[in-house]
Amino acid sequence: MASQTGLSIATISRVLNGRANVAPDTRERVLQAMGGLGRRAPRRRGGGLQKADNGVYVRCPYVLSDYFGIIVSAITEALDRHGMHAIVDAGESAWRRTGVLPTLSAGWPQVTGAILILPVEGADELERLRDRGFPFVVVDPRTAPPRNIAAVSAANFAGARRLMAHLVELGHRRVGVLGGPPEWTAMSDRMAGYTAPLVGVGVYPAPELLRSVKDPTIEAGRAVAAELLDLPRRPTALVAFNDKMAAGALQAAAERGLRVPGELSVAGFDDIDVSRATLPALTTVRQPLEEMGRMAVSLLGRMLTGHELDALHVELATELVVRGSTGPAPAGS
């Protein structure tokens, strides 16, 4: 490659290891020589996996709770069925390990590929890993993934639209949104989905009814729901970024003596265990969390065995689950 590019071996090494002290045009020359800028996702050549080369790095920079834990469990079980094993890196320590991606392709001989769940790295870092020919799949991408990186997500827009259509059919027009991090793709997609049914009946969501938080927890949901419920003209319904925030909204409603769903409807997203533990049980949008994990393993397995991926961005269907927390809008609202 040195003869192809006219660059020193040291410079080429810096590019392949993702070092920052390389000029953009130099990096481009090396990657072009590698053939790493093609349209297809990276894959391993040859048939089958070697016994000593069947580890898959599974990174989730969050605590493995009832959301992420479901995804990771499905991944580890699917890997086992494919004759591979998971090397799990999760929690706060995984969040702090921001420099791990450049080391995967060179420094982890026992790792044959990776599955990255809601990765903190930006598109540039993911593209560098792809350009080095290292196979990986992103699950639940934080931001829109580049076109030639394999990714699995849920149909956030469609799920949010169906949920809001349900509320509109019940007569709700003044709906508050308890949002997650605004920079996340899932949030922007859901916001677009929430807006569409309201616009369809001539209502545009009022900015005063939108709140967003960095960490979508029960306590965060309770706090932002309280803000909306204390408005001079409170909303008749609240839709939350996830079921935990919706559970917090139910707490805020109870503290104000509001009957759910008689005076206020509340809905979540995810359909995790807490959605069935609240009183009333939550109307929510079910995400196929286990299938997201299994699909990621399937895509990675195909890459490792040399198959082409015709569909790099896989979006799995969501489902509206109607329970007791939503009902008709109060009369006169």
Secondary structure as GFF3:
##gff-version 3
##sequence-region A 1 333
A	DSSP	alpha_helix	2	5	.	.	.	ID=ss1
A	DSSP	alpha_helix	9	16	.	.	.	ID=ss2
A	DSSP	alpha_helix	24	34	.	.	.	ID=ss3
A	DSSP	three_ten_helix	51	53	.	.	.	ID=ss4
A	DSSP	beta_strand	55	60	.	.	.	ID=ss5
A	DSSP	alpha_helix	68	81	.	.	.	ID=ss6
A	DSSP	beta_strand	85	90	.	.	.	ID=ss7
A	DSSP	alpha_helix	92	96	.	.	.	ID=ss8
A	DSSP	alpha_helix	101	107	.	.	.	ID=ss9
A	DSSP	beta_strand	111	117	.	.	.	ID=ss10
A	DSSP	alpha_helix	123	131	.	.	.	ID=ss11
A	DSSP	beta_strand	136	139	.	.	.	ID=ss12
A	DSSP	beta_strand	151	154	.	.	.	ID=ss13
A	DSSP	alpha_helix	156	169	.	.	.	ID=ss14
A	DSSP	beta_strand	175	179	.	.	.	ID=ss15
A	DSSP	alpha_helix	185	200	.	.	.	ID=ss16
A	DSSP	three_ten_helix	207	209	.	.	.	ID=ss17
A	DSSP	beta_strand	210	212	.	.	.	ID=ss18
A	DSSP	alpha_helix	218	229	.	.	.	ID=ss19
A	DSSP	beta_strand	237	240	.	.	.	ID=ss20
A	DSSP	alpha_helix	243	255	.	.	.	ID=ss21
A	DSSP	beta_strand	265	267	.	.	.	ID=ss22
A	DSSP	alpha_helix	274	277	.	.	.	ID=ss23
A	DSSP	beta_strand	284	286	.	.	.	ID=ss24
A	DSSP	alpha_helix	289	304	.	.	.	ID=ss25
A	DSSP	beta_strand	313	316	.	.	.	ID=ss26
A	DSSP	beta_strand	319	321	.	.	.	ID=ss27
###
